[in-house]
Amino acid sequence: MGCCGSSEQKQREWKPLEDRSCTDIPWLIIFTLFCIGMACIAGFSISTGAASRLISGYDSYGNTCGQKNEKIEGVELSGRDQTDNKYVFFLDPCNIDILNRKIKSMALCVSRCPDRELKTYTDVKKFALQNGSELCSYDIPVFKYPSHGERSKKCPKLPVPPSKSLPVFHRCTPVDISCYAQFAEAFVTFVSDNNMLHRVIAGVMASKEIIMGLCVLALVLSIILMVVIRYISVVLVWMLTALVVLGSLGGTGVLWWLYVDHRMNLTDQTGTTPTPQQQLATGNVQALLVYAVIATVFTVILLLLLFFMRKRVALTITLFHVAGKVFTHLPLLALQPFWTFLSLMLFWVSWLGVFLFLGTTGSPVQSEETGLVEFRMSGPLQYMVWYHAVGLIWISQFILACQQMTVAGAVVTYYFTRNKSQLPITPIVSSMLRLARYHLGTVAKGSFIITLVEIPRLILTYIHNQLKGKENAFARCMLKACICCLWCLKKCLTYLNQNAYTATAINSTSFCTSACDAFVILVENALRVATINTVGDFVLFLGKVLIVSCTAFVGVLSLNYQQDYTVWVLPLLIVCLFSWLVAHCFLSVFEIVVDVLFLCFAVDTKHNDGSPGREFYMDKALMEFVENSKKMAGRDRAGADGDGREMKPIVS
């Protein structure tokens, strides 16, 4: 599989796109076996009847609604024929257990949901006689509904609200959503009354066309920004630099001015007996002096860093320019967020379905407290849920890693193809095919490493939420520190993985070898990496803010002409949230392209020098950056290295 520290890294030369071989095959086998296990869990949950119980529902005696049932030992009212009773009716649907996320109520199979409010047990009796739908327990005759001694336990809570069945899941759900006020406590607190709630919902429905149009606008703006950002990156970067410099100088100047002003006022008051106010003023003067000195040191260090890193800032601008050019040559890159989102949605929906099936899988068990039947997994079967949860993280990370590898492969092909007219017709499709044929094992291994970090982080986060308010301050602090450390570790590993995928796309090496090679390159260019990640991330953040601001501005203008709608809060929140997510998805692809270009550039400058036989692969813009850097270095060394050699770029 290749491992860190092997002799392969020292002996091998970088040969972009020349040799291609399968990588990390054992990990591909492991991942395939894991996916087979996920499929077996799905098949087991469906074959044991969990699918029918989930969709059709079951009552509190273990009978599945809408079908004939077998007798459950020890449960008197089980084994009933519920073919005509297709709907699940809860006697108290508003009694919701928020902690366990379920309805704490007896459930029955009925032939029809009550479509009107039933205020008395006599009304319940009349409804049963007219519609044949018995809303009390099966052991209570209909004519005894008003007078039965156990009607408070085995009949619905009065008044019975009108309800409708869900489209697919046959559950009788109350029409009035205020029934779930306890479950949606935060939301009800926000809307404060039903009138506001109805206005908000009505407003969203009335402006649904505007919301959809603004979401499309955010999508279009994101695509346009990825193409034109190369033209505005110079302005954004130097505007950011100017703001930082002016802010630092201005803040330092204000602190020194305040120190001098307070010191002069304090000097005028000398000679008198010190008062508590004068002592306080003396402390303030000393504090201002400390703050001013710290701000001065910070400003000087910042200015020195900006001075010595100005070339690297220029490299960031050049990489953004080339990245924009990549999108013009590889327009299908803009569709990568669509395929990734679609793949994740399909997987998450299927995962959620199997998870719900697992919730109704198992053997019927009669509760000792209530006497009602629940389905529980026992023995080794209960660990299937944990296996399924690990699958959610690993496969989700695998899908995201496939996007990174696909983008890296396409950009590597673009960068290391000297004649751009010889590019494949669809480099993205070619990269996908290479990934499927050679590098799925590498992606599986990289995503598994992220999973190993993500699982304990999520477990600690869950423990922290469950113990909130119960543990002492030290334990709470330690939990937060561990969660923060694991989050930082995940971010670092994600960045290293992405560069490892780029190295694999270049040299077709295993994950460990690629990670070591990429790590060495990144360490050798540590200052450049820091500049690109700080300045570049801020520029992309400004791009996201620009998209959200433009979308929100157009939204305000559009909703202003919506005369029948006065509440703008929720539609604007929906639009801003969606536009931010869209901008993040698209600009994250742009960020991947910039990172891949930088690693390719670092490899190119390390192993080539522009001489015959070792010509650079880089774009003309990057070539100009290298030439300018060498000219400046040559002037600094008084022409010591000036041999007059002209570097040869790739053919455009």
C-alpha positions as CSV (number, residue, x, y, z in Angstrom):
1,M,0.0,0.0,0.0
2,G,2.9,2.3,0.5
3,C,3.8,3.9,3.8
4,C,5.4,7.1,5.1
5,G,9.1,7.0,5.3
6,S,9.6,4.5,2.5
7,S,12.6,4.7,0.1
8,E,10.1,5.2,-2.7
9,Q,9.8,8.9,-2.0
10,K,13.6,9.5,-2.2
11,Q,14.3,7.5,-5.4
12,R,11.2,8.4,-7.4
13,E,10.9,11.4,-9.7
14,W,7.6,13.3,-10.3
15,K,6.3,12.2,-13.7
16,P,3.0,13.9,-14.2
17,L,0.4,11.9,-16.1
18,E,2.9,9.4,-17.5
19,D,2.4,6.2,-15.4
20,R,-1.0,5.1,-14.1
21,S,-1.6,2.2,-11.8
22,C,-4.2,1.0,-9.2
23,T,-3.6,2.4,-5.7
24,D,-4.6,1.1,-2.3
25,I,-6.4,-1.9,-3.5
26,P,-6.7,-3.5,0.0
27,W,-8.6,-0.4,1.1
28,L,-11.0,-0.7,-1.8
29,I,-11.7,-4.2,-0.8
30,I,-12.3,-3.2,2.8
31,F,-14.6,-0.4,1.7
32,T,-16.5,-2.7,-0.7
33,L,-17.0,-5.2,2.1
34,F,-18.2,-2.4,4.4
35,C,-20.8,-1.3,1.8
36,I,-22.0,-4.9,1.4
37,G,-22.5,-4.9,5.2
38,M,-24.6,-1.7,4.9
39,A,-26.7,-3.4,2.2
40,C,-27.2,-6.5,4.4
41,I,-28.5,-4.3,7.2
42,A,-30.9,-2.7,4.8
43,G,-32.1,-6.1,3.5
44,F,-32.4,-7.4,7.1
45,S,-34.6,-4.5,8.2
46,I,-36.8,-4.9,5.2
47,S,-37.1,-8.7,5.3
48,T,-38.0,-8.7,9.0
49,G,-41.2,-6.7,8.3
50,A,-39.8,-3.4,9.5
51,A,-40.6,-1.7,6.2
52,S,-44.3,-2.6,6.4
53,R,-44.4,-1.5,10.1
54,L,-42.8,1.8,9.3
55,I,-45.0,2.6,6.3
56,S,-48.3,1.1,7.5
57,G,-47.7,1.7,11.2
58,Y,-48.6,-0.6,14.1
59,D,-50.8,-0.3,17.2
60,S,-49.8,-0.7,20.8
61,Y,-50.6,-4.4,20.8
62,G,-48.1,-5.3,18.0
63,N,-50.6,-5.4,15.2
64,T,-49.5,-4.0,11.8
65,C,-52.3,-1.9,10.3
66,G,-53.7,-2.8,7.0
67,Q,-52.9,-6.5,7.1
68,K,-53.5,-9.8,9.0
69,N,-51.3,-10.4,12.0
70,E,-50.0,-13.3,14.0
71,K,-50.6,-13.8,17.7
72,I,-47.9,-12.5,20.1
73,E,-47.5,-14.7,23.1
74,G,-48.8,-13.0,26.3
75,V,-50.5,-10.1,24.4
76,E,-54.3,-10.7,24.5
77,L,-55.3,-8.2,21.8
78,S,-52.6,-9.1,19.3
79,G,-53.1,-11.3,16.2
80,R,-56.0,-9.2,14.9
81,D,-57.1,-8.9,11.3
82,Q,-56.5,-5.2,10.5
83,T,-57.0,-5.4,6.8
84,D,-59.8,-2.7,6.8
85,N,-58.1,-0.6,9.5
86,K,-55.3,1.1,7.5
87,Y,-54.6,4.2,9.7
88,V,-52.7,4.6,13.0
89,F,-54.6,6.8,15.5
90,F,-53.0,8.1,18.7
91,L,-55.2,8.6,21.7
92,D,-53.2,11.6,22.8
93,P,-51.1,12.8,19.8
94,C,-50.0,16.0,21.5
95,N,-48.3,14.1,24.4
96,I,-44.8,14.2,22.9
97,D,-41.6,12.9,24.6
98,I,-39.1,15.5,23.4
99,L,-36.1,13.6,25.0
100,N,-36.8,10.3,23.3
101,R,-38.4,12.0,20.2
102,K,-41.6,9.9,20.2
103,I,-45.3,10.2,20.9
104,K,-46.2,8.9,24.4
105,S,-49.6,7.6,23.6
106,M,-51.5,4.4,23.0
107,A,-51.9,3.8,19.3
108,L,-54.8,2.0,17.5
109,C,-55.5,0.9,14.0
110,V,-58.6,2.6,12.6
111,S,-60.5,2.6,9.3
112,R,-60.8,6.4,9.2
113,C,-59.3,9.4,10.9
114,P,-61.7,11.8,12.6
115,D,-62.3,14.7,10.3
116,R,-64.1,16.9,12.8
117,E,-63.6,17.8,16.5
118,L,-65.2,15.3,18.9
119,K,-65.9,17.0,22.2
120,T,-67.6,14.2,24.2
121,Y,-67.4,10.4,24.4
122,T,-70.9,10.4,23.0
123,D,-69.5,12.2,19.9
124,V,-66.8,9.5,19.7
125,K,-69.5,6.8,19.9
126,K,-71.5,8.4,17.1
127,F,-68.4,8.7,14.9
128,A,-67.7,5.0,15.4
129,L,-71.3,4.0,14.6
130,Q,-71.5,6.2,11.5
131,N,-68.0,5.5,10.0
132,G,-67.1,2.1,11.5
133,S,-63.9,3.6,12.9
134,E,-63.5,2.6,16.6
135,L,-61.4,5.2,18.4
136,C,-61.2,3.4,21.8
137,S,-59.3,0.2,22.6
138,Y,-60.5,-3.0,20.9
139,D,-61.7,-4.5,24.2
140,I,-64.2,-1.7,24.8
141,P,-67.6,-2.1,23.0
142,V,-68.7,0.9,21.1
143,F,-71.9,1.3,23.1
144,K,-69.9,1.5,26.3
145,Y,-67.7,4.4,25.2
146,P,-69.6,7.1,27.3
147,S,-69.8,5.0,30.5
148,H,-66.8,2.6,30.6
149,G,-64.7,2.9,33.7
150,E,-61.3,2.8,31.8
151,R,-62.3,5.3,29.1
152,S,-59.8,7.9,30.4
153,K,-57.0,5.4,29.7
154,K,-58.2,3.5,26.7
155,C,-60.2,6.2,24.8
156,P,-58.9,9.3,23.2
157,K,-58.2,12.5,25.2
158,L,-61.0,15.0,24.8
159,P,-61.6,17.0,22.8
160,V,-60.4,14.9,19.9
161,P,-58.9,17.3,17.3
162,P,-59.7,16.8,13.6
163,S,-56.9,15.0,11.7
164,K,-55.8,13.8,8.3
165,S,-53.6,10.9,7.3
166,L,-50.1,11.5,6.0
167,P,-49.7,10.9,2.2
168,V,-47.4,7.8,2.5
169,F,-47.2,7.0,6.2
170,H,-50.7,6.1,7.4
171,R,-50.8,8.2,10.6
172,C,-53.7,10.4,11.7
173,T,-52.1,13.8,12.2
174,P,-53.9,16.7,13.8
175,V,-54.8,19.5,11.4
176,D,-54.0,22.2,13.9
177,I,-50.2,22.5,14.2
178,S,-50.5,24.3,17.5
179,C,-51.0,20.8,18.9
180,Y,-47.2,20.4,18.7
181,A,-46.5,23.7,20.5
182,Q,-44.4,21.9,23.1
183,F,-42.3,20.1,20.5
184,A,-41.7,23.4,18.6
185,E,-41.3,25.5,21.7
186,A,-38.6,27.7,20.2
187,F,-40.6,28.4,17.1
188,V,-43.8,29.1,18.9
189,T,-41.9,31.5,21.2
190,F,-40.7,33.3,18.1
191,V,-44.1,33.6,16.4
192,S,-45.8,34.2,19.8
193,D,-49.3,33.6,18.5
194,N,-51.2,31.7,15.8
195,N,-52.0,34.9,14.0
196,M,-48.3,35.6,13.4
197,L,-47.7,32.0,12.5
198,H,-50.5,32.0,9.9
199,R,-49.2,35.3,8.4
200,V,-45.6,33.9,8.1
201,I,-46.8,30.7,6.4
202,A,-49.2,32.6,4.1
203,G,-46.4,35.0,3.2
204,V,-44.0,32.2,2.3
205,M,-46.6,30.6,0.1
206,A,-47.6,33.9,-1.5
207,S,-43.9,34.7,-2.4
208,K,-42.8,31.1,-3.3
209,E,-42.1,32.2,-6.9
210,I,-39.9,35.1,-5.7
211,I,-38.1,32.8,-3.3
212,M,-37.4,30.3,-6.1
213,G,-36.3,33.0,-8.5
214,L,-33.9,34.5,-5.9
215,C,-32.4,31.0,-5.3
216,V,-31.8,30.7,-9.0
217,L,-30.2,34.1,-9.0
218,A,-27.8,33.1,-6.2
219,L,-26.9,30.1,-8.3
220,V,-26.2,32.2,-11.4
221,L,-24.2,34.8,-9.4
222,S,-22.0,32.0,-7.9
223,I,-21.2,30.7,-11.4
224,I,-20.4,34.1,-12.7
225,L,-18.3,35.0,-9.7
226,M,-16.1,31.9,-10.3
227,V,-15.3,33.1,-13.8
228,V,-14.8,36.9,-13.1
229,I,-13.1,36.6,-9.7
230,R,-9.7,36.6,-11.5
231,Y,-10.4,40.1,-12.6
232,I,-11.5,41.5,-9.2
233,S,-9.1,39.4,-7.0
234,V,-6.4,42.1,-7.3
235,V,-8.8,44.8,-6.0
236,L,-10.1,42.6,-3.2
237,V,-6.7,41.5,-2.0
238,W,-5.1,45.0,-2.0
239,M,-8.3,46.5,-0.5
240,L,-8.0,43.9,2.3
241,T,-4.3,44.7,2.8
242,A,-5.1,48.5,2.9
243,L,-7.9,48.0,5.4
244,V,-5.7,45.9,7.7
245,V,-2.8,48.4,7.5
246,L,-5.1,51.4,8.1
247,G,-7.0,49.7,10.9
248,S,-3.7,48.7,12.7
249,L,-2.2,52.2,12.3
250,G,-5.4,53.9,13.2
251,G,-6.0,51.8,16.3
252,T,-2.4,52.2,17.5
253,G,-2.6,56.0,16.9
254,V,-5.8,56.3,18.9
255,L,-4.4,54.3,21.8
256,W,-1.3,56.6,22.0
257,W,-3.5,59.7,21.7
258,L,-5.7,58.5,24.6
259,Y,-2.6,57.7,26.6
260,V,-1.1,61.1,26.1
261,D,-4.4,62.9,26.8
262,H,-5.0,61.0,30.0
263,R,-1.4,61.5,31.1
264,M,-1.6,65.3,30.6
265,N,-4.9,65.4,32.6
266,L,-3.3,63.4,35.4
267,T,-0.2,65.7,35.4
268,D,-2.4,68.8,35.9
269,Q,-3.8,67.2,39.1
270,T,-0.5,66.4,40.8
271,G,0.4,68.1,44.1
272,T,-2.9,67.4,45.7
273,T,-3.8,64.4,48.0
274,P,-4.5,61.4,45.7
275,T,-8.2,60.6,45.6
276,P,-9.8,57.3,44.6
277,Q,-10.7,58.8,41.3
278,Q,-7.1,59.9,40.7
279,Q,-5.8,56.4,41.6
280,L,-8.3,54.9,39.1
281,A,-7.1,57.4,36.5
282,T,-3.5,56.4,37.2
283,G,-4.5,52.7,36.6
284,N,-6.2,53.7,33.3
285,V,-3.1,55.5,32.1
286,Q,-0.9,52.5,32.8
287,A,-3.4,50.2,31.1
288,L,-3.5,52.5,28.1
289,L,0.3,52.5,27.9
290,V,0.4,48.7,27.9
291,Y,-2.3,48.5,25.3
292,A,-0.5,51.1,23.1
293,V,2.9,49.3,23.4
294,I,1.2,45.9,22.5
295,A,-0.6,47.5,19.5
296,T,2.6,49.1,18.3
297,V,4.5,45.8,18.4
298,F,1.6,44.1,16.7
299,T,1.5,46.8,14.0
300,V,5.3,46.7,13.4
301,I,5.2,42.9,13.1
302,L,2.2,43.0,10.7
303,L,3.9,45.7,8.5
304,L,7.1,43.6,8.4
305,L,5.1,40.5,7.5
306,L,3.2,42.3,4.7
307,F,6.5,43.7,3.4
308,F,8.3,40.4,3.2
309,M,5.2,38.5,2.0
310,R,4.2,40.9,-0.7
311,K,5.5,38.5,-3.3
312,R,3.5,35.7,-1.9
313,V,0.4,37.9,-2.0
314,A,1.1,38.4,-5.6
315,L,1.3,34.7,-6.0
316,T,-2.2,34.4,-4.5
317,I,-3.6,36.9,-7.0
318,T,-1.9,35.1,-9.9
319,L,-3.4,31.7,-8.7
320,F,-6.8,33.2,-8.6
321,H,-6.4,34.6,-12.1
322,V,-5.3,31.2,-13.4
323,A,-8.1,29.4,-11.5
324,G,-10.6,31.6,-13.3
325,K,-9.0,30.7,-16.5
326,V,-9.3,27.0,-15.6
327,F,-13.1,27.4,-15.3
328,T,-13.3,28.9,-18.8
329,H,-11.4,25.9,-20.2
330,L,-13.2,23.3,-18.0
331,P,-16.8,24.6,-17.7
332,L,-18.1,21.2,-16.3
333,L,-16.2,22.0,-13.1
334,A,-19.2,24.3,-12.2
335,L,-21.4,21.2,-12.2
336,Q,-19.4,19.4,-9.6
337,P,-21.4,20.8,-6.7
338,F,-24.6,19.5,-8.4
339,W,-23.4,15.9,-8.7
340,T,-21.9,15.9,-5.2
341,F,-25.1,17.4,-3.7
342,L,-27.3,14.9,-5.6
343,S,-25.1,12.0,-4.6
344,L,-25.2,13.0,-0.9
345,M,-29.0,13.6,-1.0
346,L,-29.6,10.1,-2.5
347,F,-27.4,8.5,0.0
348,W,-28.8,10.4,3.0
349,V,-32.4,9.7,2.0
350,S,-31.6,5.9,1.6
351,W,-29.6,6.0,4.9
352,L,-32.5,7.7,6.7
353,G,-35.0,5.2,5.3
354,V,-32.9,2.2,6.6
355,F,-32.4,4.0,9.9
356,L,-36.2,4.3,10.3
357,F,-36.6,0.7,9.3
358,L,-34.1,-0.3,12.0
359,G,-36.2,1.7,14.5
360,T,-39.1,-0.8,14.0
361,T,-36.9,-3.9,13.6
362,G,-36.7,-6.5,16.3
363,S,-38.9,-8.7,18.4
364,P,-42.1,-7.5,20.1
365,V,-41.6,-6.8,23.8
366,Q,-44.4,-6.0,26.2
367,S,-43.6,-3.1,28.5
368,E,-44.0,-4.0,32.2
369,E,-45.1,-0.5,33.1
370,T,-47.8,0.1,30.5
371,G,-48.5,-3.4,29.1
372,L,-48.1,-2.0,25.5
373,V,-45.9,-3.6,22.8
374,E,-42.7,-2.2,21.5
375,F,-40.2,-3.7,18.9
376,R,-36.7,-3.8,20.3
377,M,-33.5,-5.3,19.0
378,S,-31.5,-7.5,21.4
379,G,-28.1,-9.1,21.4
380,P,-25.7,-8.4,18.5
381,L,-28.5,-6.9,16.4
382,Q,-28.5,-3.7,18.4
383,Y,-25.0,-3.0,17.2
384,M,-26.3,-2.7,13.6
385,V,-27.4,0.9,14.4
386,W,-23.8,1.8,15.3
387,Y,-22.5,0.2,12.2
388,H,-25.1,2.1,10.2
389,A,-24.0,5.4,11.9
390,V,-20.4,4.8,11.0
391,G,-21.5,4.1,7.5
392,L,-23.2,7.6,7.4
393,I,-19.9,9.3,8.2
394,W,-17.5,7.2,6.1
395,I,-19.6,7.1,2.9
396,S,-20.4,10.8,3.2
397,Q,-16.7,11.6,3.5
398,F,-16.1,9.2,0.6
399,I,-18.4,11.1,-1.7
400,L,-16.8,14.4,-0.8
401,A,-13.4,12.9,-1.3
402,C,-14.5,11.7,-4.8
403,Q,-15.3,15.3,-5.6
404,Q,-11.9,16.5,-4.5
405,M,-10.1,13.7,-6.4
406,T,-12.2,14.4,-9.6
407,V,-11.5,18.2,-9.5
408,A,-7.8,17.5,-8.7
409,G,-7.5,15.1,-11.6
410,A,-9.1,17.5,-14.1
411,V,-7.0,20.5,-12.9
412,V,-3.8,18.4,-13.0
413,T,-4.6,17.4,-16.6
414,Y,-5.1,21.0,-17.5
415,Y,-1.9,22.2,-15.8
416,F,0.5,19.5,-17.1
417,T,-0.8,19.5,-20.7
418,R,1.6,21.8,-22.5
419,N,-0.6,22.4,-25.5
420,K,-4.1,23.2,-24.3
421,S,-5.5,22.3,-27.7
422,Q,-4.6,18.7,-26.9
423,L,-6.8,18.6,-23.8
424,P,-9.4,15.8,-23.6
425,I,-12.8,16.8,-24.8
426,T,-14.2,16.4,-21.3
427,P,-11.3,16.4,-18.7
428,I,-13.9,16.1,-15.9
429,V,-15.3,12.9,-17.3
430,S,-11.7,11.6,-18.0
431,S,-10.9,12.3,-14.3
432,M,-14.0,10.5,-13.1
433,L,-13.0,7.5,-15.2
434,R,-9.5,7.5,-13.9
435,L,-10.8,7.7,-10.3
436,A,-13.2,4.8,-10.9
437,R,-10.5,2.7,-12.5
438,Y,-7.4,3.4,-10.4
439,H,-7.9,5.4,-7.3
440,L,-11.1,4.4,-5.4
441,G,-9.0,2.7,-2.8
442,T,-7.0,5.9,-2.1
443,V,-10.2,7.9,-1.7
444,A,-11.6,5.2,0.6
445,K,-8.5,5.3,2.8
446,G,-8.4,9.1,3.0
447,S,-12.1,9.3,3.9
448,F,-11.7,6.6,6.6
449,I,-9.0,8.6,8.3
450,I,-11.4,11.6,8.5
451,T,-14.0,9.2,9.9
452,L,-11.7,8.1,12.6
453,V,-11.4,11.7,13.8
454,E,-15.1,12.6,13.2
455,I,-16.6,9.7,15.2
456,P,-15.0,10.6,18.6
457,R,-15.7,14.3,18.0
458,L,-19.4,13.6,17.5
459,I,-19.5,11.3,20.5
460,L,-18.0,13.9,22.7
461,T,-20.3,16.5,21.3
462,Y,-23.3,14.3,22.1
463,I,-22.0,13.6,25.7
464,H,-21.5,17.4,26.2
465,N,-25.1,18.1,25.1
466,Q,-26.5,15.3,27.2
467,L,-24.6,16.4,30.3
468,K,-25.2,20.1,29.9
469,G,-25.8,21.6,33.3
470,K,-24.9,18.4,35.2
471,E,-21.1,18.2,35.0
472,N,-18.7,20.5,36.8
473,A,-16.9,23.3,35.2
474,F,-13.7,21.4,34.8
475,A,-15.3,18.5,33.0
476,R,-17.2,20.9,30.7
477,C,-14.0,22.7,29.9
478,M,-12.1,19.5,29.1
479,L,-14.9,18.3,26.9
480,K,-14.9,21.5,24.9
481,A,-11.2,21.4,24.6
482,C,-11.2,17.9,23.3
483,I,-13.9,18.7,20.8
484,C,-12.0,21.8,19.6
485,C,-8.8,19.8,19.2
486,L,-10.5,17.1,17.2
487,W,-12.1,19.7,15.0
488,C,-8.8,21.3,14.3
489,L,-7.2,17.9,13.6
490,K,-10.0,17.1,11.2
491,K,-9.4,20.4,9.3
492,C,-5.7,19.8,9.1
493,L,-6.2,16.2,7.9
494,T,-8.8,17.3,5.4
495,Y,-6.4,19.8,3.9
496,L,-3.6,17.2,3.8
497,N,-5.9,14.6,2.3
498,Q,-6.8,17.0,-0.5
499,N,-3.2,17.6,-1.4
500,A,-2.5,13.9,-1.2
501,Y,-5.3,13.3,-3.7
502,T,-3.6,15.9,-6.0
503,A,-0.3,14.1,-5.6
504,T,-2.0,10.8,-6.5
505,A,-3.6,12.5,-9.5
506,I,-0.1,13.6,-10.6
507,N,2.0,10.5,-9.9
508,S,-0.5,7.7,-9.4
509,T,1.0,6.8,-6.0
510,S,-0.6,5.3,-2.9
511,F,-2.3,7.5,-0.3
512,C,0.6,7.3,2.3
513,T,3.3,8.1,-0.3
514,S,1.2,10.9,-1.8
515,A,0.5,12.4,1.6
516,C,4.2,12.3,2.5
517,D,5.2,13.9,-0.9
518,A,2.5,16.6,-0.5
519,F,3.5,17.3,3.1
520,V,7.1,17.8,2.1
521,I,6.1,20.2,-0.7
522,L,3.8,22.2,1.7
523,V,6.5,22.4,4.4
524,E,9.0,23.7,1.8
525,N,6.4,26.4,0.8
526,A,5.0,27.1,4.3
527,L,4.9,30.9,4.0
528,R,3.2,30.6,0.6
529,V,0.7,28.2,2.0
530,A,-0.1,30.5,4.9
531,T,-0.6,33.4,2.6
532,I,-2.8,31.6,0.2
533,N,-5.0,30.1,3.0
534,T,-5.4,33.4,4.8
535,V,-5.7,36.0,2.0
536,G,-7.4,33.5,-0.4
537,D,-10.0,32.4,2.2
538,F,-10.8,36.0,3.0
539,V,-11.3,36.9,-0.6
540,L,-13.6,33.9,-1.0
541,F,-15.5,35.0,2.1
542,L,-15.9,38.4,0.6
543,G,-17.3,36.7,-2.5
544,K,-19.8,34.8,-0.5
545,V,-20.9,38.0,1.3
546,L,-21.2,39.7,-2.1
547,I,-23.5,37.0,-3.4
548,V,-25.7,37.0,-0.3
549,S,-25.9,40.8,-0.2
550,C,-26.9,41.0,-3.9
551,T,-29.5,38.3,-3.5
552,A,-30.9,39.9,-0.4
553,F,-31.0,43.3,-2.0
554,V,-32.9,42.0,-5.1
555,G,-35.1,40.1,-2.6
556,V,-36.0,43.3,-0.7
557,L,-36.9,45.1,-4.0
558,S,-38.9,42.1,-5.2
559,L,-40.9,41.7,-2.0
560,N,-41.5,45.4,-1.9
561,Y,-43.8,44.9,-4.9
562,Q,-45.6,42.0,-3.3
563,Q,-48.5,44.0,-2.1
564,D,-50.4,41.1,-0.4
565,Y,-47.4,40.3,1.8
566,T,-46.1,42.3,4.8
567,V,-43.8,39.9,6.7
568,W,-40.4,39.7,5.0
569,V,-38.4,38.0,7.7
570,L,-38.8,34.3,6.9
571,P,-38.6,34.6,3.0
572,L,-35.5,36.7,3.3
573,L,-33.9,34.3,5.8
574,I,-34.7,31.4,3.5
575,V,-33.2,33.2,0.5
576,C,-30.0,34.4,2.4
577,L,-29.4,30.9,3.8
578,F,-29.8,29.2,0.5
579,S,-27.7,31.8,-1.3
580,W,-24.9,31.3,1.3
581,L,-25.0,27.5,0.9
582,V,-24.9,27.8,-2.9
583,A,-22.0,30.3,-2.7
584,H,-20.2,28.1,-0.3
585,C,-20.6,25.0,-2.5
586,F,-19.4,26.6,-5.6
587,L,-16.6,28.7,-4.1
588,S,-15.4,25.6,-2.2
589,V,-14.8,24.1,-5.6
590,F,-12.9,27.2,-6.6
591,E,-10.8,26.9,-3.4
592,I,-10.0,23.3,-4.3
593,V,-8.9,24.4,-7.8
594,V,-6.6,27.1,-6.3
595,D,-5.0,24.6,-3.9
596,V,-4.4,22.1,-6.7
597,L,-2.9,24.7,-8.9
598,F,-0.6,25.8,-6.1
599,L,0.7,22.2,-5.5
600,C,1.2,21.7,-9.2
601,F,3.1,25.1,-9.3
602,A,5.3,24.1,-6.4
603,V,6.1,20.7,-8.0
604,D,6.7,22.4,-11.3
605,T,9.2,25.0,-9.9
606,K,10.9,22.4,-7.8
607,H,11.7,19.9,-10.6
608,N,11.9,22.3,-13.6
609,D,14.0,25.4,-14.2
610,G,13.0,26.5,-17.7
611,S,16.1,25.1,-19.4
612,P,15.8,23.0,-22.6
613,G,14.4,19.6,-21.6
614,R,13.2,20.9,-18.3
615,E,10.6,23.5,-19.5
616,F,8.0,24.7,-17.2
617,Y,4.4,23.5,-17.5
618,M,2.9,26.6,-15.9
619,D,0.5,29.1,-17.4
620,K,1.8,32.4,-18.8
621,A,0.5,34.4,-15.8
622,L,2.5,32.1,-13.4
623,M,5.5,32.3,-15.7
624,E,5.4,36.1,-15.5
625,F,5.3,35.8,-11.7
626,V,8.3,33.6,-11.7
627,E,10.2,35.8,-14.1
628,N,9.5,38.9,-12.0
629,S,10.5,37.1,-8.8
630,K,13.8,36.1,-10.4
631,K,14.4,39.6,-11.7
632,M,13.8,41.0,-8.2
633,A,16.1,38.3,-6.6
634,G,18.7,39.0,-9.3
635,R,18.7,42.8,-8.5
636,D,19.0,41.9,-4.8
637,R,22.1,39.8,-5.5
638,A,23.5,42.4,-7.8
639,G,23.2,40.2,-10.8
640,A,25.0,37.2,-9.3
641,D,22.6,34.8,-10.9
642,G,21.8,36.7,-14.0
643,D,22.7,34.4,-16.9
644,G,20.2,35.9,-19.3
645,R,18.3,32.6,-19.8
646,E,14.8,32.9,-20.9
647,M,12.2,30.6,-19.4
648,K,9.9,28.8,-21.8
649,P,6.3,28.5,-20.9
650,I,3.7,26.1,-22.0
651,V,2.0,26.5,-25.4
652,S,-1.4,28.3,-24.9
